Amino acid sequence: MKAESINAFYSATQDVFHLMLDLGVERGEIKIVDGLVSSKDANVILGVTGDLKGTILFSFPKNMTLEMVKIMSGMEMNTIDGFVSSALGEVANIIGGNAATNLTTHNYICDIVPPQVIVGQYESLSLANRNALQIPLVTDIGEFDINIFLAEK
C-alpha cells in the first residue's frame, strides 16, 4: 500500500475533525494487522471502489463517540443509539469523500460506498484475507483507529 493512500485518509481525518469538531488529530505508530482487527464500541465500515479497492474501518470507543456527537449536535447522549450511529456514519462518510478527493491529486479515481455502522465491541472483525494498516489516532477527547484494507485495482 502506497503512502498516498494512507496520507489521503489521515489528512482527510485531520481536516474533518478540525472543521466539524474543532479537534486536532495526532497519528500514533502505524502497524500492520493480519486480516483480523480488534474493534471498539462503535465501528464504521466504508467501502472503496475504483482505482483502489477495499475497506476502511473506523473504530471509536463509546465515550469518544458520545462526545463527538455532543460537540456536533449540542445534545448530551448516554447511549449509542440510531441518532448517534447515523452521526458517526456521516463523519466517516465525509472523511471518505474527502480522502477520495485527496487521492485524485495522485491520479487515483475512487468512490466510496455508503457506510455501515456496527455497534458493540467484538474480539475481532474480519474484513479481508490480507494485511491491513492500522493507524492509531489521538485527540483531546479520546483515541481511535483507522484500519486501511486497500489494494490497487
C-alpha positions in Angstrom: 0.0 0.0 0.0 1.4 3.3 -1.0 1.9 6.3 1.3 -0.5 8.4 -0.8 -3.4 6.1 0.3 -2.6 6.4 4.0 -1.9 10.1 3.8 -5.2 10.7 1.9 -7.2 9.2 4.8 -5.1 10.7 7.6 -5.2 14.2 6.0 -9.0 13.9 5.4 -9.5 12.8 9.1 -7.5 15.8 10.3 -9.4 18.2 8.2 -12.9 16.9 9.2 -12.1 16.7 12.9 -10.7 20.3 12.7 -13.7 21.7 10.8 -16.5 19.7 12.3 -15.3 19.2 15.9 -12.6 21.8 16.4 -10.2 19.0 17.4 -6.6 18.2 16.4 -5.7 14.7 15.4 -2.2 13.2 16.0 -1.0 10.0 14.5 0.4 7.2 16.5 2.7 4.4 15.3 1.3 2.7 12.2 1.3 -1.1 12.4 0.4 -4.0 10.1 -2.5 -6.2 11.2 -3.2 -9.6 9.7 -6.8 -9.6 8.3 -8.5 -9.5 11.7 -8.7 -6.3 13.7 -9.9 -5.7 17.2 -12.9 -3.4 17.3 -14.0 -0.8 19.7 -17.6 0.2 20.8 -18.6 1.9 17.6 -17.2 0.9 14.2 -17.8 2.3 10.8 -17.0 0.3 7.6 -16.6 2.3 4.5 -16.1 0.5 1.1 -13.8 2.0 -1.5 -14.1 1.2 -5.3 -12.3 2.4 -8.4 -8.5 2.5 -8.9 -8.2 1.4 -5.2 -10.5 -1.3 -3.9 -11.1 -2.3 -0.4 -12.4 -1.3 3.0 -11.7 1.4 5.6 -12.7 0.6 9.2 -13.0 3.4 11.7 -13.2 2.2 15.4 -14.2 4.5 18.2 -14.6 4.0 22.0 -18.1 4.7 23.4 -17.1 7.8 25.4 -15.4 9.4 22.4 -18.3 8.6 20.1 -20.8 10.3 22.5 -18.5 13.3 23.0 -18.2 13.7 19.2 -22.0 13.7 18.8 -22.4 16.1 21.7 -19.9 18.6 20.0 -21.7 18.3 16.7 -25.3 18.4 17.9 -25.1 20.2 21.3 -27.1 17.3 22.8 -25.9 15.1 25.7 -26.1 11.5 24.7 -25.8 8.4 27.0 -26.0 5.5 24.6 -25.0 4.8 21.1 -28.5 4.8 19.6 -29.7 5.3 16.0 -29.1 9.1 16.1 -25.5 8.6 17.3 -24.8 5.8 14.8 -26.1 8.0 12.0 -24.0 10.9 13.0 -20.9 8.7 13.3 -21.6 7.2 9.9 -21.8 10.7 8.4 -18.5 11.7 9.9 -16.8 8.6 8.3 -18.7 9.3 5.0 -17.3 12.9 4.9 -13.8 11.7 5.7 -14.1 9.0 3.0 -15.3 11.6 0.4 -12.5 14.0 1.3 -10.0 11.2 1.1 -11.3 10.2 -2.4 -10.9 13.8 -3.4 -7.3 13.8 -2.0 -6.5 10.7 -4.0 -7.2 12.4 -7.3 -4.1 14.5 -6.8 -2.2 11.2 -7.1 -4.2 10.2 -10.2 -6.4 7.7 -8.4 -10.1 7.8 -9.2 -12.1 6.3 -6.3 -15.6 6.3 -5.0 -16.9 5.3 -1.6 -19.8 3.1 -0.7 -22.3 4.2 2.0 -21.0 3.5 5.5 -22.1 0.6 7.7 -22.1 1.2 11.4 -21.5 -1.7 13.8 -22.2 -1.0 17.4 -20.7 -3.2 20.1 -17.2 -4.3 20.9 -16.1 -7.5 19.1 -13.0 -9.6 19.8 -12.1 -9.1 16.1 -13.6 -8.2 12.8 -12.5 -9.9 9.6 -12.6 -7.6 6.6 -10.1 -9.1 4.3 -7.8 -12.1 4.0 -4.8 -9.8 3.5 -2.9 -7.5 5.7 -4.1 -4.0 6.6 -2.5 -0.9 8.1 -3.8 0.3 11.4 -3.4 4.0 12.2 -4.0 4.8 15.8 -5.1 8.4 16.2 -5.2 10.6 19.3 -7.5 13.6 20.0 -8.3 15.6 23.1 -11.5 13.6 23.6 -10.1 10.1 23.0 -8.2 7.7 20.8 -9.5 5.8 17.8 -8.2 3.7 15.0 -8.4 3.7 11.2 -7.7 0.3 9.6 -7.0 0.5 5.9 -7.5 -2.5 3.7 -6.8 -1.2 0.2 -5.2 -2.7 -3.0 -4.7 -1.2 -6.4 -7.1 -2.5 -9.0 
